[in-house]
Amino acid sequence: MTPLRASLLVAGTGVGLTLLVSFRTPPSAPAAATAPPAPAGSVRPTPASTPGASPSGAAGASPTPAAGGSGLRNGTFTGQNAANFFGPVQVQVVVSGGRITDVRTLQQPNDNPQSSYIASVAMPMLRQEVLKAQSARINIITGATYDSESYAQSVQSALDQAHA
Amino acid sequence: MPELALRAPSGRGAGVEPEATTRAVRVEPVMGTVVSVDVRDPGEWSAAMDLVVAWFHRVDAVFSTFRPDSQVSRLGRGEIGEAECDADVREVLALCAEVAATSRGCFDIRAGGRLDPSALVKGWSVERAAAMLRRAGARHFFIAAGGDVVAAGGAAPGRPWRVGIRHPERGDRVAAVLAVSDLAVATSGAYERGAHIIDPRSGLPANGDLLSMTVTGPSLTYADALATAAFVMGEAGAAWVPERRGYDAFAVTRDRRSVWTPGLDAVLVR
């Protein structure tokens, strides 16, 4: 059997980016496990028509280690340099205790205002979303996006190394 | 291998739950976004995924407004007529016209001054891809393209797919989670200084009372287009969406409220 793979789709916005990362998980990994309910930021629920209970979602869910581990080796893994329309992107993924604990930018476009803005907005979101989505056990993210495939490519290649 | 021999056929039959441990994942940068395909049925899916990926590249080549040589670009410039386009182009234009007719002026593929059916094409193409996977025997899978999602079957036996609706202002949070099975989900929005959706009524970027609009329903083609139109409409759009039977809306307003239609009560994770 080939190693099992889980997938995280992390969508960011602002100028937005969508990051899609797949990583191997053990058979026991609860892809659809219940996330701890928590308030959804500052959003107060007000139903459009019929009143309903608050959709708490997984916002604010505290990180929970994947049952049985993630299949990721501990260490720091550097992704490939992925060029995009705005310039080169390269990231580093840190795995500790079998979990992604940080995503760092090694290289990002900054040679014009637009790309600099994208980088400054996208990378913090990327970090947060990788970490949060990993903990929230959400299969898929839907969001309005301006997409950046190069971030996803670089993160993916870093994770591929973590599986090696 | 006996284990594989036993497993392989089990997920192909209707009503058979997939093995929780089986998955095939493909990630493809295409159409200006990243498309992901995740099949949970047992079996060998690489050939079907190859076809799906090829399909998305074809859609990109035909429909991209960023490619001057795409049929849509040439059609928009008047260099060719609809009759000279693929049947797929005519189908998409007809679907756009159908949505526009009911959109109270909030859906117009020429709103930006040029032909741009992108607000429907992505969802339409993902729905087509989902049909391809179903024809190949897949029952439990998702396809996601830049926020447009077809979630078929479940993530595991007895477990629906969990779709997080990204919080429009906080990238590290979700505004809600939908636990869905056999449902399409699409989101439109203009987060912060993000991409603009043009309001056809004014010709200017939509500047209504919403931060994001998510639409669910049986068809991603309509969900995608309705999300755009309803976003332009604003909060009233949430009530407009269910006028199309089977479709529901979840919106985050500019004053930080979540509003949703009663049809979502059953799938909102609380």
Interface residues (C-beta under 8 A of the other chain):
Chain A: M1 L4 R5 A6 S7 L9 A11 G12 T13 G14 V15 G16 T18 L19 L20 S22 P27 A31 A32 T34 A35 P37 A40 G41 S42 V43 R44 P45 T46 P47 A48 S49 T50 G52 A53 S54 P55 S56 G57 A58 A59 G60 Y117 V121 P124 M125 Q128 E129 L131 K132 A133 A136 R137 I138 N139 I140 I141 T142 G143 A144 T145 Y146 D147 E149 A152 Q153 Q156
Chain B: E3 L4 A20 T21 T22 R23 A24 V25 V27 P29 G32 T33 V34 S36 D38 F142 A144 G146 G147 D148 V149 A151 G154 A155 A156 R159 P160 W161 R162 V163 G164 I165 R166 H167 P168 E169 R170 G171 D172 R173 V174 A175 A176 V177 A179 V185 A186 T187 S188 G189 A190 Y191 E192 R193 G194 A195 S212 T214 E235 A238 A239 A249 F250 A251 V252 R256 R257 S258 V259 W260 T261 P262 D265 L268 V269 R270
